[in-house]
Amino acid sequence: MQKPIEKDIVVDGQLIHYYHAEALAERKNTVVFLHGWGSNSPLWFSSTLPLTEKGYELLFIDLPGFGKSQSPKKPLHLDDYARIVLDFVQKLGIAQPILVGHSFGGKISIRIASKKVIKLTGLVLVDSSGLPHTSFATQTKIRIAKTVKPIMELSFMQGIRSHLLRFSGSDDYIALPELRETFVHIIREHIEFELPRIEAKTLILWGGNDDNSYTPVSDVSVFHSL
């Protein structure tokens, strides 16, 4: 199995790191993968690289602030991430890609597909976020991000900061404090009303044990109904 080639590209003033795996058989299409919040591209490799042997070219994007891509210089919104992905696709001259998004990456993919700026051959949503949830864990993350930030900046609070954030289930948030405001923007934006506007053929995937406060298994029926 081939090892993806690492590359960099400047998109919308942002240095984006990505991985490219060429098709090893007669080329069928290009698949663009978007990871979840706090994740990175290599987590896709073991389950997706065999697709190259079936004729698919694969592109894995490290979203801004994650993996080896540059951290954003200012807080980003969902539209910002969608624009960066769109510009990436257009800059590389990719025609009618298949877009695959996991969790937060799925949310970005939904925004892109609903805008219909580019034509997609297909859309795959894996444990996608985007539906409203008001669980205790979710609300705790938002409250910590918005309210506790000024207190946590005090030097004597650093010792308990990581413990409190870990309690809320945001290890990725601990590692990337510059993404606090972006985190709040993303988690508060719901896109259920955009789903009916999607025209691309869509595959919805959910693991039976992939149940959490952001993307509960119960969301599957809602996505299908919309």
GIZI-V909250 format. One record per backbone hydrogen bond with DSSP energy under -1.0 kcal/mol. CO is the residue of the C=O (numbers start at 1). NH is the residue of the N-H. Records with the same first field share a line. If there is no record, write none. Layout:
CO->NH + NH
This chain:
5->20
7->18
9->16
11->14
14->11
15->70
16->9
17->62
18->7
19->60
20->5
21->58
29->57
30->98
31->59
32->100
33->61
34->102
36->39
41->44
44->48
45->49
48->51
49->52
50->53
51->54 + 56
52->24 + 55
55->28
57->31
58->21
59->33
60->19
63->66
66->69
70->65
77->81
78->82
79->83
80->84
81->85
82->86
83->87
84->88
85->89
86->90
87->91
88->92
89->94
97->121
98->32
99->124
100->34
101->126
102->105
103->107 + 129
104->108
105->109
106->110
107->111
108->112
109->113
110->114
111->115
112->116
122->99
123->203
124->101
125->205
126->103
130->191
135->139
136->140
137->141
138->142
139->143
140->144
141->145
142->146
143->147
148->152
149->153
151->154
154->157
155->158
157->161
160->164
161->165
162->166
163->167
164->168
165->170
166->169
170->174
171->175
172->176
176->179
177->180
179->183
180->184
181->185
182->186
183->187
184->188
191->194
194->197
195->198
201->123
203->125
205->127
207->210
209->211
216->219
217->220
219->223
220->224
221->225
222->226
